[in-house]
Amino acid sequence: MDLMLSSLCPHTKLEGTLFTREQVDEISTRIAKRVSENVARQLGVNKGSSSDAGNKQEGK
């Protein structure tokens, strides 16, 4: 059975490995999704802050 410690370090003869390839893929997907959601949320907050600041400078 081939197991991986991480997607960057595939080794087939390591004893006591923690994750299967499928588990690593699932974890990576969940992390990527959460990071993407956080970045999108932060960009939305920053965009809102920028337009508020721009409106104040323009006297709106």
C-alpha positions, 0 to 999 in steps of 0.5 A, spaced: 500 500 500 502 506 498 502 512 503 504 519 503 506 524 508 504 530 504 503 531 497 510 534 496 513 528 499 511 521 496 514 515 499 512 508 498 516 505 504 515 509 510 513 506 516 507 509 521 505 514 515 499 518 517 495 520 511 493 516 505 493 520 498 486 521 498 486 524 505 491 529 503 487 531 497 481 532 501 485 536 506 488 540 501 482 541 497 478 544 504 484 548 505 484 551 498 477 552 499 477 556 505 483 560 503 479 562 497 473 564 501 477 568 506 481 572 500 474 573 497 471 576 503 478 580 505 478 583 498 470 585 499 472 588 505 477 592 503 474 594 496 468 597 501 473 600 505 476 603 499 470 606 496 468 609 503 475 612 503 474 615 496 467 617 497 469 621 503 475 624 499 470 626 494 466 630 499 460 625 497 
